[in-house]
C-alpha cells in the first residue's frame, strides 16, 4: 500500500531482524527497538548478512541499510510508524501487556501486526481499545526469503486493517494467505507439526535413522511440495481423473488407514538425546554456517525459477 512508508520493528531477534532487512530492501524507513543487551549491534549485523541475498532478489528504489534507526523505547519506535511488526516472545501475558502499550503509543491509523506463531489475536488484543487495527501477520523463517505470511484478525479486527496488511505484504513480494478464522498455530505450523510428529514417532520406534527420515522428505515429496501444495500435488498424481479419482479406491483407503496408525509421541530425555545425536551425525563434516548459506542460495534460485515457471 502506498500509504505505508515507515515501519516499526518491535523485538529484533531472528524473526524481527529478518523482517527489518526485508523492509529496508523495499526502500522503507525502519525504526526498531529491543531491550536485550547488544540488540542494535546484532540487528545491524543480521541486516548486513541478509543484504547480499536481498540484492540478488532485487532491491527497490531507495533500499539502504542506513534507513534503519534503532531507538531505546517502544514509544519512540512507533511514534511515526504507518505499520508495526511485533516479534516478541510467545508468552500470552507478556504479549497482552506489550500490545496494550503498542496500542496506546502508535498512531491511530497504524496497523499493528504480530509475528506470533501460535497465539490468537483475540486473546492478545483483549484489553486494547484499538483492537480494530491489530492482527496476525505470521511469517515463515527467514522472512526476508520465504514468501508466506499468514494473515488473520481477532474478533474485533476490521476488514480495512486486514486489507491494508495484505496489500502491504504483497507490495513486499510476500505471498499472504488469509485465514477464515483463528486457530492455534495457524495453518503452516499445524501442517509441519503433523509431519514432525510422525518423524519423531518413526525415529522413536526405530523405523529408520534420523538422516534417512530427513532424506525421505528432502529427496522425495519435499521436492514437489516446494513447487505445489498437497492438494494440487495429489491432483496431479491422480492422472486424468485428478484428485477425485483417488477417493473410495483401495489406494485412498490405505491412506486413510495410515491416518489411524500415525504415532503420538512426546520428546522425553531419551528421545531428545537420540535426536541431538542423530542431527550431529547427519552434520558430520559439514559447516553449519556454510549449510545455511547454501540453503539460502538454493532458496533464492528456487524462488526465481518458480516465478519464471509461473509457480510463484
FENLINJO-V507738 format. One record per residue. RES is the residue in one small letter. SS is DSSP state (H for helix, E for strand, - for the rest). PSI is psi in degrees with one decimal (none if undefined). D_FIRST is the distance of its C-alpha to the first C-alpha in Angstrom with 1 decimal. Layout:
res,ss,psi,d_first
RES,SS,PSI,D_FIRST
RES,SS,PSI,D_FIRST
This chain:
res,ss,psi,d_first
x,-,136.5,0.0
x,-,-15.5,3.8
x,-,-8.4,5.5
x,-,108.9,5.9
x,-,-25.3,8.8
x,E,127.3,11.6
x,E,138.4,12.4
x,E,132.8,15.8
x,E,116.6,17.7
x,E,115.6,20.6
x,-,121.1,23.6
x,-,43.5,23.7
x,-,-151.5,26.0
x,H,-47.3,25.5
x,H,-46.8,22.2
x,H,-40.7,20.7
x,H,-39.0,21.9
x,H,-42.8,20.4
x,H,-47.2,16.9
x,H,-43.8,17.4
x,H,-42.5,18.5
x,H,-45.7,15.5
x,H,-43.8,13.1
x,H,-38.4,15.5
x,H,-19.6,15.8
x,-,21.2,12.2
x,-,23.4,13.1
x,-,155.8,11.9
x,E,129.7,14.5
x,E,127.8,15.9
x,E,125.9,18.6
x,E,154.8,20.7
x,E,147.7,23.7
x,-,130.4,26.4
x,-,-7.4,30.0
x,-,141.4,31.7
x,-,135.7,34.2
x,-,12.8,33.0
x,H,-40.5,29.4
x,H,-44.9,28.1
x,H,-45.2,30.4
x,H,-39.4,29.5
x,H,-48.7,25.8
x,H,-34.7,26.2
x,H,-39.1,28.6
x,H,-41.5,26.2
x,H,-43.6,23.4
x,H,-38.6,26.1
x,H,-33.4,27.4
x,H,-18.4,24.0
x,H,-41.0,23.3
x,H,-40.2,25.6
x,H,-41.7,24.1
x,H,-35.1,20.5
x,H,-40.5,22.1
x,H,-34.1,23.7
x,H,-23.0,20.5
x,-,118.3,19.1
x,-,146.5,17.4
x,-,163.7,14.5
x,-,133.6,15.6
x,-,-0.5,16.4
x,-,128.1,16.8
x,-,122.9,19.7
x,H,-21.5,21.2
x,H,-12.3,22.5
x,H,7.0,19.1
x,E,128.1,20.1
x,E,129.8,21.9
x,E,130.3,24.1
x,-,163.8,25.4
x,-,-25.9,28.1
x,-,151.8,26.8
x,H,-41.9,24.0
x,H,-40.8,23.8
x,H,-35.4,23.3
x,H,-40.0,20.6
x,H,-3.2,18.3
x,-,-39.3,19.4
x,-,9.6,16.5
x,-,139.7,13.8
x,-,-22.1,10.4
x,E,137.7,10.6
x,E,128.3,14.0
x,E,111.7,15.3
x,E,139.9,18.9
x,-,33.5,21.5
x,-,179.1,24.9
x,-,154.8,28.0
x,-,68.8,28.5
x,-,115.5,30.6
x,H,-46.9,30.0
x,H,-42.8,31.8
x,H,-43.5,30.2
x,H,-41.3,26.7
x,H,-43.7,27.5
x,H,-40.5,28.7
x,H,-43.5,25.8
x,H,-28.7,23.2
x,H,-39.6,25.5
x,H,-42.3,25.2
x,H,-43.7,21.4
x,H,-37.6,21.1
x,H,-30.7,23.6
x,H,-28.5,22.2
x,-,156.2,18.4
x,-,144.2,16.8
x,-,-32.1,17.0
x,-,-4.3,13.4
x,-,138.0,12.3
x,E,137.7,11.8
x,E,114.0,14.7
x,E,145.6,14.9
x,E,142.3,18.3
x,-,11.0,19.3
x,-,134.6,22.6
x,-,-7.8,24.4
x,-,-24.0,26.7
x,-,155.5,26.3
x,-,133.6,25.2
x,H,-25.2,22.6
x,H,-41.3,24.9
x,H,-41.6,27.5
x,H,-40.5,25.4
x,-,14.2,23.9
x,-,-39.2,27.3
x,-,15.4,28.1
x,-,119.2,24.7
x,-,-30.6,24.5
x,-,34.6,20.7
x,H,-18.5,20.6
x,H,-25.7,18.2
x,H,11.9,15.3
x,E,131.5,17.0
x,E,174.0,16.5
x,E,133.3,17.4
x,E,76.1,15.3
x,E,117.9,18.3
x,E,178.3,18.3
x,-,143.2,21.4
x,-,130.8,23.3
x,-,132.5,22.6
x,-,-26.2,18.8
x,-,-8.7,18.4
x,-,-44.1,20.2
x,-,126.8,20.2
x,-,-27.2,17.2
x,E,134.1,17.8
x,E,127.1,15.9
x,E,125.9,17.5
x,E,128.1,15.7
x,E,143.7,17.9
x,E,167.2,18.3
x,-,-172.8,21.5
x,-,-28.4,23.8
x,-,5.4,22.1
x,-,137.2,18.3
x,-,154.6,16.5
x,H,-32.3,14.9
x,H,-42.8,12.0
x,H,-41.7,11.5
x,H,-44.0,11.9
x,H,-41.5,9.4
x,H,-41.9,6.6
x,H,-46.2,8.3
x,H,-42.8,8.8
x,H,-40.2,5.5
x,H,-46.7,4.9
x,H,-37.6,8.5
x,H,-38.4,8.6
x,H,-29.1,6.7
x,-,2.7,9.6
x,-,10.4,12.1
x,-,166.8,13.0
x,E,88.5,14.6
x,E,139.5,13.8
x,E,141.4,16.6
x,E,123.3,16.9
x,-,138.8,20.3
x,-,-24.0,22.1
x,-,161.6,23.9
x,-,142.8,24.5
x,-,139.6,27.1
x,-,126.9,28.4
x,-,-8.5,27.2
x,-,-142.5,24.5
x,-,-60.4,25.0
x,H,-39.8,25.3
x,H,-35.2,27.3
x,H,-38.9,29.7
x,H,-46.1,30.2
x,H,-27.2,31.0
x,H,-37.5,33.1
x,H,-41.6,35.2
x,H,-44.9,35.8
x,H,-40.8,36.6
x,H,-46.7,39.0
x,H,-33.7,41.0
x,H,-45.7,40.9
x,H,-38.7,42.4
x,H,-45.6,44.9
x,H,-38.5,46.1
x,H,-45.7,46.6
x,H,-34.0,48.5
x,-,-1.2,50.7
x,-,24.0,51.6
x,-,-37.4,50.4
x,-,160.3,49.0
x,-,158.2,48.3
x,H,-43.8,44.8
x,H,-36.0,44.3
x,H,-32.2,45.2
x,H,-42.4,42.9
x,H,-45.5,40.0
x,H,-30.7,41.2
x,H,-28.5,41.4
x,H,-51.8,37.6
x,H,-32.0,36.7
x,H,7.9,39.2
x,H,-117.1,38.9
x,H,-22.6,36.3
x,H,-30.9,33.7
x,H,-40.1,33.6
x,H,-37.6,32.7
x,H,-25.0,30.3
x,-,-16.2,28.3
x,-,-41.2,27.8
x,-,155.1,27.8
x,-,177.5,27.8
x,H,-37.8,31.1
x,H,-44.4,31.2
x,H,-37.7,30.6
x,H,-40.1,33.0
x,H,-38.0,35.6
x,H,-43.7,35.2
x,H,-30.6,35.9
x,H,-15.2,38.9
x,-,-0.3,40.3
x,H,-153.8,41.3
x,H,-30.5,41.6
x,H,-9.8,41.5
x,H,-160.4,38.2
x,H,-32.6,37.5
x,H,-21.8,39.6
x,H,-17.2,42.7
x,-,-40.5,42.6
x,-,135.0,43.0
x,-,-3.1,46.5
x,-,161.8,47.9
x,H,-42.3,49.8
x,H,-42.2,47.1
x,H,-37.3,44.6
x,H,-36.4,47.2
x,H,-36.4,47.8
x,H,-46.0,44.1
x,H,-32.0,44.2
x,H,-36.0,47.4
x,H,-37.6,45.6
x,H,-39.4,43.0
x,H,-19.1,46.0
x,H,-4.4,47.3
x,-,143.6,44.2
x,-,154.0,45.1
x,-,128.5,44.4
x,-,148.4,44.5
x,-,143.8,44.2
x,-,91.5,44.0
x,-,173.7,47.3
x,H,-36.9,48.7
x,H,-44.1,50.5
x,H,-38.1,47.5
x,H,-42.9,45.3
x,H,-39.5,48.0
x,H,-41.0,48.2
x,H,-47.8,44.4
x,H,-43.8,44.4
x,H,-38.7,47.5
x,H,-40.9,46.1
x,H,-42.6,42.9
x,H,-40.5,45.0
x,H,-39.6,47.2
x,H,-30.3,44.4
x,-,-0.9,43.1
x,-,126.7,46.5
x,-,-0.6,46.5
x,-,138.2,42.8
x,-,124.3,40.9
x,H,-38.7,37.9
x,H,-38.6,35.7
x,H,-35.4,36.6
x,H,-42.5,35.8
x,H,-43.8,32.3
x,H,-40.9,31.8
x,H,-40.3,33.2
x,H,-47.1,31.0
x,H,-38.9,27.8
x,H,-40.5,29.0
x,H,-37.0,29.8
x,H,-44.2,26.4
x,H,-45.0,24.8
x,H,-40.6,27.3
x,H,-44.2,26.8
x,H,-41.7,23.0
x,H,-44.4,23.6
x,H,-33.6,26.4
x,H,-42.7,24.6
x,H,-45.1,21.9
x,H,-32.3,24.9
x,-,0.3,26.7
x,-,21.8,23.9
x,-,8.3,23.8
x,-,none,20.4
